[in-house]
Amino acid sequence: MVDHVEVLVEEPSMEVALRELLPRIIGDMSFQIYPFQSKQDLLGKLSNRLKGYSSWLPENYRVVVIVDRDNDDCVVLKTSLEQAASEAGLITRSRSVTPTYQVVNRIAIEELEAWFFGDWHAVCEAYPKMNPYIRSKQPFRHSDQIAGGTWEALQRLLQRAGYYKAGMPKIETAQTIAKCMNPDRNQSQSFQCLRAALVEMTS
């Protein structure tokens, strides 16, 4: 069984969301989250960070790397993450032929806010003036396929409902919504891929 998870994320808003969500997914397992300044910052430092882990990582520790897809090709991005782990001498979950692996790479499609659209009930609980039927509208039915940017879409909907007229604060919004989220009901496929890997660690 895994005793501890090290989580690398590209920005503080993902960090605050995961601090709310991880205990609901992995229970009492210990974890630490390390936010970077941006996606480019994380990707630029990832190789050296993983090489550092390779020198001391215990068998019962795992490293989880989470980045936004943004406009990148998902396959190319995932390949680059897998390659960084391989070059560090670490085995990824995707490439392991046994339950013994050290790194899990996951991509938020298109970005963190897609996970919020995946649990629209949580958004409405956090912001009661929001339209509860948004997910029935064509542009928002599939949270991982919302066109034009999920951050921009969420900001527009919040402002339309009377929130954050001066602009949506990403960290505050992430924490507010994440506090209301139920990982089991989230309809974002990319979120459920992350959740499945984490749940697997608890068994």
C-alpha positions as CSV (number, residue, x, y, z in Angstrom):
1,M,0.0,0.0,0.0
2,V,1.1,3.6,-0.7
3,D,1.9,5.7,2.4
4,H,2.5,9.1,0.8
5,V,1.9,11.0,-2.4
6,E,4.0,13.9,-3.8
7,V,1.9,16.0,-6.2
8,L,3.4,18.4,-8.7
9,V,1.0,21.0,-10.1
10,E,1.4,24.0,-12.4
11,E,-0.3,26.7,-10.4
12,P,-1.6,27.6,-6.9
13,S,-5.3,27.3,-7.9
14,M,-4.8,23.6,-8.6
15,E,-3.0,23.3,-5.3
16,V,-5.9,24.8,-3.3
17,A,-8.5,22.6,-5.1
18,L,-6.5,19.4,-4.5
19,R,-6.0,20.3,-0.8
20,E,-9.8,20.1,-0.5
21,L,-10.3,17.1,-2.7
22,L,-7.4,14.7,-1.9
23,P,-8.6,13.8,1.6
24,R,-11.9,12.7,0.1
25,I,-10.2,10.5,-2.4
26,I,-7.2,9.0,-0.5
27,G,-8.5,9.3,3.1
28,D,-5.8,9.5,5.7
29,M,-2.9,8.9,3.4
30,S,-0.3,11.7,3.7
31,F,0.4,14.0,0.8
32,Q,2.3,17.1,-0.2
33,I,1.5,19.4,-3.1
34,Y,4.1,21.5,-4.8
35,P,2.8,24.3,-7.0
36,F,4.9,25.8,-9.8
37,Q,4.5,29.3,-11.3
38,S,3.1,28.1,-14.6
39,K,2.8,25.1,-16.9
40,Q,6.0,26.2,-18.6
41,D,7.8,26.5,-15.2
42,L,6.7,22.9,-14.2
43,L,7.6,21.4,-17.6
44,G,11.0,23.2,-17.6
45,K,11.9,22.0,-14.1
46,L,10.2,18.5,-14.2
47,S,13.2,16.5,-15.4
48,N,15.5,17.8,-12.7
49,R,12.8,17.4,-10.1
50,L,12.2,13.8,-11.1
51,K,15.9,13.0,-11.1
52,G,16.0,14.3,-7.5
53,Y,13.1,12.0,-6.5
54,S,14.9,9.0,-8.1
55,S,17.8,9.4,-5.6
56,W,15.6,8.9,-2.5
57,L,12.0,8.0,-3.3
58,P,10.9,5.1,-1.0
59,E,9.0,2.1,-2.5
60,N,5.8,3.2,-0.7
61,Y,5.8,6.7,-2.1
62,R,4.3,7.9,-5.4
63,V,4.7,11.1,-7.5
64,V,1.7,12.5,-9.3
65,V,2.3,15.1,-12.0
66,I,-0.8,17.1,-13.1
67,V,-0.7,19.7,-16.0
68,D,-3.4,21.4,-18.1
69,R,-3.7,20.3,-21.7
70,D,-4.5,23.9,-22.8
71,N,-4.1,23.9,-26.6
72,D,-1.4,21.2,-26.6
73,D,-1.8,17.8,-28.3
74,C,-2.7,15.5,-25.5
75,V,-0.7,12.6,-26.8
76,V,2.4,14.7,-27.3
77,L,2.1,16.3,-23.9
78,K,1.6,12.9,-22.2
79,T,4.6,11.5,-24.1
80,S,6.8,14.3,-22.9
81,L,5.8,13.7,-19.3
82,E,6.5,10.0,-19.6
83,Q,9.8,10.7,-21.2
84,A,10.9,13.0,-18.4
85,A,10.2,10.2,-15.9
86,S,12.0,7.6,-18.0
87,E,15.1,9.8,-18.3
88,A,15.1,10.1,-14.5
89,G,15.1,6.4,-14.1
90,L,11.5,6.3,-12.7
91,I,8.7,3.9,-13.8
92,T,5.4,5.4,-14.7
93,R,2.0,3.8,-14.2
94,S,1.3,3.9,-17.9
95,R,4.5,2.0,-18.7
96,S,4.6,-0.4,-15.8
97,V,3.8,-4.1,-16.4
98,T,3.4,-4.6,-12.6
99,P,1.7,-2.7,-9.8
100,T,5.1,-1.4,-8.9
101,Y,5.5,2.1,-10.3
102,Q,6.6,5.5,-9.0
103,V,5.1,8.2,-11.2
104,V,1.5,8.9,-12.4
105,N,1.1,11.5,-15.1
106,R,-2.3,13.1,-15.5
107,I,-3.7,15.9,-17.8
108,A,-6.6,18.2,-16.9
109,I,-8.6,18.6,-20.1
110,E,-8.6,21.4,-21.0
111,E,-7.7,22.9,-17.6
112,L,-8.7,22.9,-13.9
113,E,-12.0,24.6,-14.5
114,A,-13.2,21.7,-16.7
115,W,-13.3,19.7,-13.4
116,F,-15.6,22.3,-12.0
117,F,-18.0,22.0,-14.9
118,G,-17.9,18.3,-14.3
119,D,-19.5,18.8,-10.9
120,W,-21.9,21.6,-11.6
121,H,-23.9,20.8,-8.5
122,A,-20.8,22.0,-6.5
123,V,-20.6,25.2,-8.5
124,C,-24.2,26.0,-7.7
125,E,-23.8,25.1,-4.1
126,A,-20.8,27.5,-3.9
127,Y,-22.5,30.2,-5.9
128,P,-26.3,29.9,-5.4
129,K,-27.2,32.4,-8.1
130,M,-25.7,30.3,-10.9
131,N,-28.0,28.6,-13.4
132,P,-28.4,25.0,-12.2
133,Y,-29.3,23.9,-15.8
134,I,-26.1,25.0,-17.5
135,R,-25.0,21.4,-18.1
136,S,-28.1,20.7,-20.2
137,K,-27.0,23.4,-22.7
138,Q,-25.1,22.1,-25.7
139,P,-21.8,24.0,-25.2
140,F,-21.5,22.7,-21.6
141,R,-22.7,19.1,-21.8
142,H,-19.3,17.6,-21.9
143,S,-17.0,19.4,-19.5
144,D,-13.7,18.2,-21.1
145,Q,-14.9,19.5,-24.5
146,I,-16.0,23.0,-23.8
147,A,-14.7,25.3,-26.6
148,G,-12.9,28.6,-26.1
149,G,-11.4,27.9,-22.6
150,T,-13.1,26.6,-19.5
151,W,-11.6,29.4,-17.3
152,E,-13.1,32.0,-19.6
153,A,-16.4,30.2,-19.8
154,L,-16.7,29.9,-16.0
155,Q,-15.8,33.5,-15.5
156,R,-18.5,34.6,-18.0
157,L,-21.2,32.5,-16.3
158,L,-20.2,33.8,-12.8
159,Q,-20.3,37.4,-14.0
160,R,-23.6,36.8,-15.7
161,A,-24.9,35.6,-12.4
162,G,-23.6,38.7,-10.6
163,Y,-20.3,37.4,-9.2
164,Y,-16.7,38.8,-9.7
165,K,-17.6,41.7,-12.0
166,A,-14.0,42.9,-11.8
167,G,-12.7,39.5,-12.8
168,M,-12.7,36.0,-11.4
169,P,-10.0,35.3,-8.8
170,K,-8.7,31.9,-9.7
171,I,-7.4,30.8,-6.3
172,E,-10.5,32.0,-4.4
173,T,-12.9,30.4,-6.9
174,A,-11.0,27.1,-7.0
175,Q,-11.1,26.8,-3.2
176,T,-14.7,27.9,-2.9
177,I,-15.9,25.3,-5.5
178,A,-13.6,22.5,-4.4
179,K,-15.0,22.7,-0.9
180,C,-18.4,21.6,-2.3
181,M,-17.2,19.0,-4.8
182,N,-17.9,15.3,-4.5
183,P,-15.2,13.3,-6.4
184,D,-17.5,10.4,-7.0
185,R,-20.0,12.3,-9.0
186,N,-17.7,14.4,-11.2
187,Q,-18.5,13.9,-14.9
188,S,-15.1,15.1,-16.2
189,Q,-13.4,12.1,-17.7
190,S,-9.9,13.6,-17.0
191,F,-10.8,14.1,-13.4
192,Q,-12.0,10.5,-13.1
193,C,-8.8,9.3,-14.6
194,L,-6.9,11.1,-11.8
195,R,-9.3,9.9,-9.2
196,A,-9.0,6.2,-10.4
197,A,-5.2,6.3,-10.1
198,L,-5.4,7.8,-6.6
199,V,-8.0,5.3,-5.4
200,E,-5.9,2.5,-6.7
201,M,-3.1,3.6,-4.4
202,T,-5.3,3.1,-1.3
203,S,-6.0,-0.6,-2.0
